[in-house]
Structures are given as structure tokens and as C-alpha cells.
Amino acid sequence: MECEKAGGYMMKYMDGVLAEPEALWLNKHILQCEHCKEDFFLYDHIMEHFAKMPLCDAPANFEERVMARIRLLPAPAALTDSLERAFCGIWGVFFVLMALGLLLGMSKDAVIAWLSERAGLALAPLAALMASASDDVTRVSNLFLMNMSQFLTRIWQFFSGLQVILLIAMGLLILVQIVLYKKDKVDTAK
């Protein structure tokens, strides 16, 4: 957290907008943190080189071409955020309805008995309809659960195999990183 704050202050320093209390804090942190000290001097070195570089004029119609390209960029992320929230809401409603359906499916006999005993004549046709559809609901529920179990088993098998591939890929990436690091050390030593 401290280093992140120091990084923000370093950027303000490079822009020339660092306030005095922030500069005091940054100096104190740089004296204590070797990593931030290296970063600061690297940024400072880069800024010195930029300051020595001659300025050049922008090409003709530069601003118009940049603005035309900006207009071609995709829509802002706010639209995708609202789509993601809507998608999550739809999934939430789906799972609530699935849970409600499973609960009703598991306790359908109790619901039918309750409707038959307490409902009187007004809900008797509904109780009769539920009783006749009870076997169909049980069959469909069992079929759904069996298919869902098979689907989840296949997904688990796929991801188990994928984990091995990912581990191998990560190992190779780490190996490449080590080789590049050693090569960089050798090049800088020369």
C-alpha cells in the first residue's frame, strides 16, 4: 500500500504537481524502500532524457486523424458493465426459480395433501391436477438431475485434464522467465 502511494506521488513529481507535504512523505519513503528508490531514479533519469530531446511539430491534420480514430473505438465499458449486471440478474432469477422448483418437486406430496385437506372445493381441481402430474414431474426431475450430473462430471473431467496442461504451460513460462532473466543479467554484466 505504501509503495502504491509512493508510485502515485512519483507520477505527480514527474508532472511537476507534487505538493510539499507529499514530497516530504515521498522522500522519507524512498529512504526506507530500496525498490521505490530504484523506480524513482529510473523515472528521474528518463525525464532528464526527455527534457534534453528537441521538440518537433506534429504532422499536418494530426488532431483530426486522432479524433477520427477515437470515434472508431468500441463503446465505453459502462455498457458492458450494465450488460454483465443484467446477465447476473437473469442467472440469479434462474437459480432462484430452479431452487423453488426443486423444493416444490421434492415436497409435492405434502403440497398436494395440504391442498386436498385445507383448500375445500375451490382448490380441489388444482390438487387433482397436481396429483395427476406428480409422476410426470418426478420423471422429468429425475431425468434433469441425471443429465445435470453427467454434464457436471464431464466438465470436471475436462477441467481436470486442463489443469495438467495449465501446470505444464506455467512451468514452461517460469522456465522461459528464468532463462530471460539470466540472459539479461549476463548482458548487463558485459
N, C-alpha and C positions, 0 to 999 in steps of 0.2 A: 504494500500500500504506500509506504514511504517513497519507494523508488518510482512508483507510478506518478505520485505527486511531483517528485523531482523532475521526471520527464516532461510533465506539463510546464513546469517553471522554466526548464531549459528551452522549450519552444518559445515561451514568452520572451526569454532573454534574446534568442536569435532574432525575434521580430522587433526587439527594442522596446517592449512594453512591460517589462518586469518591474514591479513596484519595489521600493526599498526593503520593506519587511519580507517580501518573498525572496529577494536577493540574499538577505541575511540568512534566511532559512536554508536556501539552496547551497550557499557557501558552507554552512555547518554540516549539511548532509553530505556534500561532496568530500569533505574532510574525513568523514566516517565510512563512506561506502566506495570501495575501490571500483566497482562496476560502473556506478554513476559518474565517477571521476573520469574514467576512460571514455564514457559516452560524451561527457561534456567537452573534453578536449578534442575528441574527434569532430563533434559538431562545430566547435570553435575553429578548428583547422579548415574544415570545409567552408565555413563562412568567410574566412580570410581569403581563400582562393576565389570564391565568388566575387568578393569585393575587388579583387585585382583584375577580374575579367572585363574586357571592354564591352560596353553596351552596344547592341545592334538594333536597327529598326525592324519592326515586324513587316512581313511581306504585305503587299497590297491586298486588300479585301480580307485580311486575316480574321477580323472580328465577325464579319458576315459569314465566312465559312465555318467558324467555330459555332456560331449560333445556329446555323443550318444543321450541323451535326448534332447539336444538343436536342433540337426538335425531333430528330430521328430516333433518339433513345427511347427505350421502353417506358411504360407508365411507371410512376413512382411506387415505392414499396407499400405505401398506405393501402392501395387497392389489394395487393396480395395479402396484407395483414388482415383486412376485413374478410377476404375470401377464406383465409385459414380459420378465422373465428367462426364463420358460418359453417364451414366444414366440420369443425369440432362440435358445434352445437347440434348439427344433424346427427353425428355419431353418438353424441350424448343422449339425444332423444331415442335413437335406435336402440341403444343398450338398455335404457330405462324400460322401453316397451318390451324388449326381449326378456328382461328380468321379470316384469309383470306377467308376461305370457307364461314363462316357465313356472312362476309361483302359482298362477291360476291353473296351469296344466297339472302340477303336482297335487294340488288340493281340490281338484274338480269334483270329486265325490262329496267332499264336505260342503262345497258351494251348492251342489245340486240338492243335497239333503236339507240344507238351510232354506233354500228357495222353496222346496216342497213343503216343509213344516210351517214356515212363518209367512210365506207370501200369500197364502189364500188363493183365491181364484184368479186374481189379476196377473200374477206371475207364473201360474201353473203351466201355460203354454211354453214359456221360456225354459222352465225346469225340464219339461218333456223334450224340448228341442236339444237342450244341453245333454240330457241323458242319452238321446239317440246319437248325438255327435261325439259322445265321450270316447268311444272306441276309435273313431277316426282321428280324434285329437291325440290320443295315446299313440297310435301307429305313426302319425306324422311327427310327433315329438320325438319318439324313439329313433325314427329314421334320420331326423335332423341331427340329433345328438350323436348318432353313429357316424354320419358323414362329417360332422364337425370334428369329431375325434380323429378320424382318418386324415382329414385335412391338416389338423394341428400336428399330427405325427409326421406327416410328410414335410411340413415346414420345419419341424425340429430336426429331421434328418438332413434336410438341405442346409440349414444353418450350422449344423454340427460339422458337415463337410466344408462349409465355407470358413469356419473358424480355423481349420487347419491351413487352408490357403492363405488366410489373412495373417496367421502367425508366420508362415514362410515368407510372405511378402514383407512383413515388418522386419523380420530377421535380415532379409536382403537389403532393405533400406538402411538399417542400422549399420550393416557391413559397409555399404557404399559411403555412408556418412563418415565412418571411421577412416576409410581409405582417403576420402577427400580431405579430411582434417589433417591426416598425417602428411599428405602431399602439400597442403597449404603450409604446414609447419616447416617442411623441407625447403619449399620455395622461399619463404620469408627468411630462413636461416642463411640462404645464399646471398 
